[in-house]
Amino acid sequence: MAISLRLKAIAAAAGVAAVASLGMAPSAAVAQQKGAAAAKGPMEQFVPVLVYRTGPFSPNGTPWANGFVDYLKLVNAQGGINGVRITFEECETGYATDRSVECYERLKGKGPTGAAAFNPLSTGATFALTDKAPVDKIPVVTMGYGRSESADGQAFPWNFPLLGSYWVAADVLIQHLGKLNGGLDKLRGKKIAHVFHDSPFGREPIPLLQERARMHGFELILLPVTSPGVEQRATWLQVRQQRPDYVLLWGWGVMNSTALREAVAAGFPRDRMYGVWWAGAEPDVTPVGADAKGYNALSLQHGAGQAKVHQDILNLVHAKGQGTGPREEVGQVLYTRGMVNAMLTVEGIRRGMVRYGNRPLTGEQVRWGLENLALDQKRLDALGFAGVMRPVSTSCRDHQGSQWARIQQWDGSKWSFTSDWYEADMSILTPMIRRVGAAYVQERKLTMRDCAAELRAQEAAETKAPAAAKK
């Protein structure tokens, strides 16, 4: 069932990409020429920023964009990435897949070496860009969203669902509900409703939820909501009629606050609602007022609050009048998520410089950095992220690097953690990731990467280099 759902989504995304494409991708030769010219050109690394500051998803998209851009500004204020200054340009997508592809086509060739990486902030756009990235040799970073099976770097060399996917999110939520009930076996006979944005984003966790339902014997009720999610009365009528024990909310933007209001009208307790990490921020609950109290949501590692990196942004960016948004949002959930997303992109570039030198890198060189991330606690502390997130370590085969999450709850005025850390059960996820990834490669008539062979070739090249230098 997981494969059939995925292949349908792949076909739909490919159709959108074909319609929206504005031009041919640069050849590998052009990319190599750009890399060679970087040493002679300006010491600037271009980072495209796809945003949606307009439309029904802007209340959530805006703080994410502000956090992302403020972190780029902070890095420049601290001297750039090993002396290389970051340049960036925003492109408004309105959370529309076709506009996201247009932005990609317009920005992919900017800067002395082209775009370093794209962060589409949209699962639909991720599907569309997945087929383009290998041709253009530009990584697609999808922190906490996108294609769950792209955690397998052998099948998806250019996708990086860093920190976790929607399969990770769904798995952690089911683990938590099992713990609340005294064990996963106690979920047998329970009803769990999945109220979801009817898009690739909302449909993404369904294969994992179906697998967990099969394993533990609970009934999964699927309740799609048409985008943007402002009309949900019929959905919550079904909730009232079917009386689920829990509701999982896979919403974004205005859909989340609307769902909470409808839950109140339907008499469904907010403390039995659990949102994905994109349904667990201040804009989701503050419009609902006191009625949102008790609502739970996943946290993509970080929560709300300020760490040293936030203070650095306030002192080196906002204090100089260069803040992208209001000062008071620094430290809020989505602001911090954008900031973490930018940091991972920057550290991917920095890691790539270890191999390719302190100069602007091509997308292909940045990809090497992203799949060799080694952010241990010491490094995170040095960057000012102590207490914000756990260490991240990627490889040729593992493009996710971490699969941990926590539960937070809204107390009427702030988010507070209410659980310890959960790690997704990779004994369940990994076979799904491998199976669906292999199906994608077969359908696209691609060749599966051989990470072991690549590593041997790299080690051989590194062994030869010192010998050649001695001659």
C-alpha positions as CSV (number, residue, x, y, z in Angstrom):
1,M,0.0,0.0,0.0
2,A,2.9,2.4,0.8
3,I,4.4,1.9,-2.6
4,S,1.2,2.5,-4.5
5,L,0.5,5.7,-2.6
6,R,4.0,6.9,-3.1
7,L,4.0,6.1,-6.9
8,K,0.8,8.0,-7.3
9,A,2.3,11.0,-5.5
10,I,5.4,10.8,-7.6
11,A,3.4,10.8,-10.8
12,A,1.4,13.8,-9.7
13,A,4.5,15.7,-8.7
14,A,6.3,14.9,-12.0
15,G,3.3,16.2,-14.0
16,V,3.5,19.5,-12.1
17,A,7.2,19.8,-12.6
18,A,6.8,19.2,-16.4
19,V,4.2,21.9,-16.8
20,A,6.0,24.5,-14.6
21,S,9.5,24.1,-15.8
22,L,10.8,27.3,-17.3
23,G,14.1,26.1,-18.9
24,M,16.8,23.5,-19.4
25,A,19.1,22.6,-16.5
26,P,22.8,23.5,-16.8
27,S,25.0,20.7,-18.0
28,A,27.6,19.1,-15.7
29,A,30.3,20.8,-17.7
30,V,28.8,24.2,-16.9
31,A,28.7,23.3,-13.2
32,Q,32.4,22.3,-13.4
33,Q,33.3,25.5,-15.1
34,K,31.6,27.5,-12.4
35,G,33.5,25.6,-9.8
36,A,36.8,26.3,-11.5
37,A,35.9,30.0,-11.9
38,A,35.0,30.4,-8.2
39,A,38.6,31.0,-7.1
40,K,38.8,33.9,-9.5
41,G,35.3,35.3,-8.9
42,P,33.8,37.1,-5.9
43,M,34.1,35.3,-2.5
44,E,30.3,34.9,-2.3
45,Q,28.1,31.9,-1.8
46,F,24.6,32.2,-3.1
47,V,21.8,30.7,-1.0
48,P,18.3,30.9,-2.5
49,V,15.4,31.5,0.0
50,L,12.0,30.2,-1.1
51,V,9.3,31.9,1.1
52,Y,5.6,32.5,1.4
53,R,4.9,35.8,3.1
54,T,1.5,36.1,1.4
55,G,-1.6,34.0,1.3
56,P,-3.3,31.7,3.9
57,F,0.0,30.1,4.9
58,S,1.9,33.3,5.5
59,P,1.3,33.4,9.3
60,N,3.4,30.3,9.6
61,G,5.7,30.9,6.6
62,T,6.8,34.4,7.6
63,P,8.5,33.6,10.9
64,W,10.3,30.6,9.4
65,A,11.6,32.9,6.6
66,N,12.6,35.6,9.1
67,G,14.6,33.0,11.2
68,F,16.3,31.6,8.1
69,V,17.4,35.0,6.8
70,D,18.4,36.4,10.2
71,Y,20.8,33.4,10.6
72,L,22.4,34.1,7.2
73,K,22.8,37.7,8.3
74,L,24.4,36.5,11.6
75,V,26.9,34.4,9.7
76,N,27.9,37.4,7.6
77,A,28.2,39.6,10.7
78,Q,30.6,36.9,12.1
79,G,32.8,37.0,9.0
80,G,31.0,34.6,6.6
81,I,31.7,30.9,6.1
82,N,35.5,30.7,6.4
83,G,35.7,34.2,4.9
84,V,33.1,33.6,2.1
85,R,30.2,36.0,2.3
86,I,26.6,34.7,1.9
87,T,24.4,36.4,-0.6
88,F,20.7,35.5,-0.8
89,E,17.5,36.3,-2.6
90,E,14.0,35.6,-1.5
91,C,11.4,34.3,-4.0
92,E,7.7,34.3,-3.1
93,T,6.0,31.0,-3.7
94,G,2.6,31.4,-1.9
95,Y,3.1,27.7,-1.0
96,A,2.2,26.8,-4.5
97,T,4.1,24.0,-6.2
98,D,4.2,25.7,-9.7
99,R,5.5,29.0,-8.3
100,S,8.1,27.1,-6.2
101,V,9.4,25.5,-9.4
102,E,9.4,28.9,-11.1
103,C,11.5,30.2,-8.2
104,Y,13.9,27.3,-8.5
105,E,14.4,27.8,-12.2
106,R,15.0,31.5,-11.7
107,L,17.5,31.2,-8.8
108,K,19.4,28.0,-9.5
109,G,22.1,29.7,-11.6
110,K,22.7,32.8,-9.5
111,G,26.0,33.6,-7.8
112,P,29.5,32.7,-8.9
113,T,28.8,28.9,-8.5
114,G,25.1,28.7,-8.7
115,A,22.7,27.9,-5.9
116,A,24.2,26.1,-2.9
117,A,21.1,24.3,-2.0
118,F,17.3,24.7,-2.0
119,N,15.0,24.6,1.0
120,P,11.5,24.5,-0.6
121,L,9.5,24.4,2.6
122,S,6.8,22.4,0.8
123,T,6.3,18.7,0.4
124,G,4.6,19.3,-3.0
125,A,7.5,21.3,-4.2
126,T,9.9,18.7,-3.0
127,F,8.2,16.1,-5.1
128,A,8.5,18.4,-8.1
129,L,12.2,19.3,-7.5
130,T,13.3,15.7,-6.7
131,D,13.6,14.9,-10.5
132,K,15.3,18.2,-11.3
133,A,18.0,18.2,-8.6
134,P,20.1,15.3,-10.0
135,V,20.2,17.0,-13.4
136,D,21.2,20.4,-12.0
137,K,23.3,18.9,-9.3
138,I,21.8,21.0,-6.5
139,P,20.8,19.5,-3.2
140,V,17.3,19.8,-1.9
141,V,17.2,20.2,1.9
142,T,13.8,19.3,3.5
143,M,14.2,19.6,7.2
144,G,11.2,17.9,8.8
145,Y,9.2,17.5,5.6
146,G,9.4,16.1,2.1
147,R,9.7,12.6,0.9
148,S,10.2,10.2,3.8
149,E,12.0,7.6,1.7
150,S,14.6,10.1,0.7
151,A,16.4,9.4,3.9
152,D,18.1,6.7,1.8
153,G,21.0,8.6,0.1
154,Q,21.6,5.6,-2.3
155,A,18.2,6.1,-3.9
156,F,18.0,9.9,-3.5
157,P,21.5,11.3,-3.7
158,W,20.3,15.0,-3.8
159,N,17.6,15.0,-1.1
160,F,18.3,15.6,2.6
161,P,15.3,15.3,5.0
162,L,17.5,16.4,7.9
163,L,16.4,15.8,11.5
164,G,13.3,13.7,10.5
165,S,10.5,12.9,8.1
166,Y,6.8,12.6,8.4
167,W,7.2,8.8,8.9
168,V,9.5,9.7,11.9
169,A,6.8,12.1,13.2
170,A,4.0,9.6,12.8
171,D,6.0,6.9,14.5
172,V,6.9,9.0,17.5
173,L,3.3,10.0,17.9
174,I,2.1,6.4,18.0
175,Q,4.9,5.5,20.4
176,H,3.7,8.3,22.7
177,L,0.1,7.3,22.5
178,G,1.2,3.7,23.3
179,K,3.1,5.0,26.4
180,L,0.1,6.9,27.6
181,N,-2.0,3.8,27.5
182,G,0.5,1.5,29.2
183,G,2.1,0.0,26.1
184,L,1.6,-0.2,22.3
185,D,-0.5,-3.4,22.7
186,K,-3.0,-1.4,24.7
187,L,-3.9,0.6,21.5
188,R,-5.8,-2.5,20.2
189,G,-9.4,-1.5,19.6
190,K,-8.7,2.2,19.9
191,K,-9.7,4.7,17.2
192,I,-7.1,7.2,16.0
193,A,-8.3,9.9,13.5
194,H,-5.8,11.5,11.1
195,V,-7.1,14.9,10.1
196,F,-4.9,16.0,7.3
197,H,-4.2,18.7,4.7
198,D,-5.3,16.9,1.5
199,S,-1.9,17.3,-0.2
200,P,1.4,15.4,-0.4
201,F,2.2,17.0,3.0
202,G,-0.9,15.5,4.7
203,R,-0.9,12.2,2.9
204,E,2.8,11.5,3.6
205,P,2.5,9.9,7.0
206,I,-0.4,7.5,6.0
207,P,1.8,4.5,5.0
208,L,3.5,4.5,8.4
209,L,0.2,5.0,10.3
210,Q,-1.3,2.1,8.3
211,E,1.7,-0.1,9.2
212,R,1.4,0.8,12.9
213,A,-2.4,0.2,12.8
214,R,-1.7,-3.3,11.3
215,M,0.9,-4.0,14.0
216,H,-1.1,-2.8,17.0
217,G,-4.7,-3.3,16.0
218,F,-6.1,0.2,16.3
219,E,-8.5,1.7,13.8
220,L,-7.2,4.4,11.6
221,I,-9.7,7.0,10.4
222,L,-8.6,9.1,7.5
223,L,-10.2,12.6,7.3
224,P,-8.8,14.8,4.5
225,V,-9.3,18.6,4.6
226,T,-9.3,20.6,1.4
227,S,-6.6,23.3,1.2
228,P,-6.2,25.9,2.7
229,G,-8.4,24.3,5.5
230,V,-10.7,27.1,6.4
231,E,-13.8,24.9,6.0
232,Q,-13.7,21.9,8.3
233,R,-17.2,21.7,9.7
234,A,-18.0,18.4,7.8
235,T,-14.7,16.9,9.0
236,W,-15.4,17.6,12.6
237,L,-18.9,16.4,12.3
238,Q,-17.4,13.0,11.3
239,V,-15.1,13.3,14.4
240,R,-18.2,13.8,16.6
241,Q,-20.0,10.8,15.0
242,Q,-17.0,8.4,15.0
243,R,-15.8,9.4,18.4
244,P,-12.0,8.6,18.0
245,D,-9.9,8.3,21.1
246,Y,-7.2,10.6,19.6
247,V,-6.9,13.0,16.7
248,L,-3.7,13.6,14.9
249,L,-3.6,17.0,13.2
250,W,-1.5,17.2,10.0
251,G,-2.2,20.9,9.3
252,W,-0.4,24.0,8.2
253,G,-1.2,27.7,8.3
254,V,-4.8,28.7,8.9
255,M,-5.9,25.1,8.9
256,N,-4.5,24.6,12.4
257,S,-6.3,27.3,14.3
258,T,-9.5,26.4,12.3
259,A,-9.2,22.8,13.5
260,L,-8.9,23.9,17.1
261,R,-12.0,26.1,16.8
262,E,-13.9,23.2,15.2
263,A,-12.7,20.8,17.9
264,V,-14.2,23.2,20.5
265,A,-17.5,23.3,18.6
266,A,-17.6,19.5,18.3
267,G,-16.7,19.0,22.0
268,F,-13.5,17.1,21.3
269,P,-10.9,17.6,24.1
270,R,-7.8,19.5,23.0
271,D,-5.6,17.4,25.3
272,R,-6.4,14.4,23.0
273,M,-5.3,16.2,19.9
274,Y,-1.7,15.8,18.7
275,G,-0.3,18.0,15.9
276,V,2.7,17.3,13.7
277,W,5.6,19.7,14.3
278,W,4.1,22.1,11.6
279,A,1.0,22.3,13.7
280,G,2.7,23.3,16.9
281,A,3.7,26.9,16.8
282,E,2.4,30.2,18.2
283,P,0.4,31.2,15.1
284,D,-1.6,27.9,15.5
285,V,-2.8,28.5,19.0
286,T,-2.9,32.2,19.8
287,P,-5.8,33.0,17.5
288,V,-7.9,30.5,19.4
289,G,-7.2,32.0,22.8
290,A,-8.0,30.0,26.0
291,D,-9.7,27.3,24.0
292,A,-6.3,26.0,22.7
293,K,-5.1,25.2,26.2
294,G,-4.1,21.6,26.6
295,Y,-3.4,21.0,22.9
296,N,-0.3,18.9,22.2
297,A,2.1,18.9,19.3
298,L,5.3,17.3,18.2
299,S,8.5,19.4,18.5
300,L,11.1,19.0,15.8
301,Q,13.8,18.7,18.5
302,H,13.7,22.4,19.4
303,G,10.9,24.2,21.2
304,A,10.3,27.9,22.0
305,G,12.7,30.0,24.1
306,Q,16.1,31.6,23.6
307,A,19.6,30.1,23.5
308,K,23.0,31.8,22.9
309,V,22.4,31.9,19.1
310,H,19.2,33.9,19.6
311,Q,21.2,36.4,21.7
312,D,23.8,36.6,19.0
313,I,21.2,37.4,16.5
314,L,19.7,40.1,18.7
315,N,23.1,41.7,19.4
316,L,24.7,41.4,16.0
317,V,21.7,41.7,13.7
318,H,18.6,43.3,15.4
319,A,20.6,45.7,17.5
320,K,22.1,47.1,14.2
321,G,18.6,47.6,12.7
322,Q,19.1,44.7,10.3
323,G,16.5,42.3,11.7
324,T,14.2,40.8,9.1
325,G,11.1,40.7,11.3
326,P,9.9,41.9,14.7
327,R,12.4,41.5,17.5
328,E,9.9,39.8,19.8
329,E,9.5,36.8,17.5
330,V,13.2,35.8,18.0
331,G,13.0,32.5,19.9
332,Q,9.5,31.5,18.8
333,V,9.0,28.0,17.4
334,L,8.9,28.7,13.7
335,Y,11.5,31.4,13.8
336,T,13.9,29.0,15.5
337,R,13.0,26.3,12.9
338,G,14.0,28.6,10.1
339,M,17.1,29.5,12.0
340,V,18.1,25.8,12.5
341,N,17.3,25.1,8.8
342,A,19.7,27.9,7.8
343,M,22.4,26.6,10.2
344,L,22.3,23.1,8.7
345,T,22.6,24.6,5.2
346,V,25.5,26.8,6.2
347,E,27.2,23.9,8.0
348,G,26.8,21.7,4.9
349,I,28.7,24.4,3.0
350,R,31.3,24.7,5.7
351,R,31.8,20.9,5.8
352,G,32.2,20.9,2.0
353,M,35.0,23.5,2.3
354,V,37.0,20.9,4.3
355,R,37.3,18.9,1.1
356,Y,37.1,21.6,-1.6
357,G,38.7,24.6,0.0
358,N,37.5,27.9,1.5
359,R,35.8,29.3,-1.6
360,P,32.3,29.4,-3.0
361,L,31.2,25.9,-3.7
362,T,29.0,24.3,-6.4
363,G,25.9,22.5,-5.5
364,E,27.6,19.2,-6.1
365,Q,30.3,20.2,-3.6
366,V,27.8,21.3,-1.1
367,R,26.1,17.9,-1.4
368,W,29.3,16.2,-0.2
369,G,29.2,18.5,2.8
370,L,25.6,17.8,3.6
371,E,26.1,14.0,3.5
372,N,29.2,14.3,5.7
373,L,27.8,16.4,8.4
374,A,29.3,15.7,11.8
375,L,27.6,18.1,14.2
376,D,28.4,16.8,17.7
377,Q,27.4,18.4,20.9
378,K,30.7,20.3,21.1
379,R,30.2,21.9,17.7
380,L,26.5,22.7,18.4
381,D,27.5,24.4,21.7
382,A,30.1,26.4,19.8
383,L,27.5,27.6,17.3
384,G,25.2,28.7,20.2
385,F,22.7,25.8,19.8
386,A,23.2,24.2,23.2
387,G,19.8,23.0,24.4
388,V,18.2,23.6,21.0
389,M,18.9,20.3,19.2
390,R,20.7,17.0,19.3
391,P,23.8,16.0,17.3
392,V,23.4,15.3,13.6
393,S,25.5,12.9,11.6
394,T,24.9,12.0,8.0
395,S,26.5,9.7,5.5
396,C,26.2,8.6,1.9
397,R,23.4,6.2,2.9
398,D,21.8,8.2,5.7
399,H,20.6,11.6,4.6
400,Q,18.4,12.2,7.6
401,G,21.1,12.2,10.3
402,S,18.7,12.2,13.3
403,Q,15.2,10.9,14.1
404,W,14.4,12.3,17.5
405,A,11.4,14.3,18.7
406,R,9.5,15.4,21.8
407,I,6.0,16.3,22.8
408,Q,5.1,19.8,23.8
409,Q,1.8,21.2,25.2
410,W,0.2,24.7,25.0
411,D,-0.7,25.9,28.5
412,G,-2.6,29.0,27.3
413,S,0.4,31.3,27.1
414,K,3.5,29.2,26.2
415,W,4.7,25.8,24.9
416,S,6.3,23.4,27.4
417,F,7.8,20.0,26.9
418,T,5.7,17.2,28.4
419,S,7.7,14.1,27.3
420,D,11.2,12.8,27.2
421,W,13.0,12.3,23.9
422,Y,11.5,9.6,21.5
423,E,13.5,8.0,18.7
424,A,11.6,6.7,15.7
425,D,11.8,2.9,15.5
426,M,14.0,2.5,12.5
427,S,13.5,-1.3,12.5
428,I,10.0,-0.4,11.1
429,L,11.0,2.7,9.0
430,T,14.1,1.4,7.3
431,P,12.5,-1.5,5.4
432,M,9.8,1.0,4.2
433,I,12.4,3.5,3.2
434,R,14.4,0.9,1.3
435,R,11.4,-0.6,-0.4
436,V,9.8,2.6,-1.6
437,G,13.2,4.1,-2.6
438,A,14.0,1.0,-4.7
439,A,10.5,1.3,-6.3
440,Y,11.3,5.0,-7.2
441,V,14.7,4.1,-8.7
442,Q,13.1,1.2,-10.8
443,E,10.2,3.3,-12.0
444,R,12.5,6.2,-13.1
445,K,14.9,3.7,-14.6
446,L,17.8,5.1,-12.5
447,T,20.9,3.4,-11.2
448,M,21.0,2.9,-7.4
449,R,24.1,4.5,-5.9
450,D,26.7,2.2,-4.4
451,C,27.9,4.0,-1.3
452,A,30.5,1.3,-0.5
453,A,32.1,1.6,-3.9
454,E,32.1,5.4,-3.7
455,L,33.8,5.3,-0.3
456,R,36.5,2.9,-1.6
457,A,37.1,5.2,-4.6
458,Q,37.4,8.2,-2.3
459,E,39.8,6.5,0.0
460,A,41.9,5.4,-3.0
461,A,42.0,8.9,-4.4
462,E,43.0,10.3,-1.0
463,T,45.8,7.8,-0.7
464,K,47.2,8.6,-4.1
465,A,47.1,12.4,-3.5
466,P,49.9,12.5,-0.9
467,A,52.1,10.2,-3.0
468,A,51.7,12.4,-6.1
469,A,52.5,15.5,-4.0
470,K,55.8,13.9,-2.8
471,K,56.9,13.4,-6.5
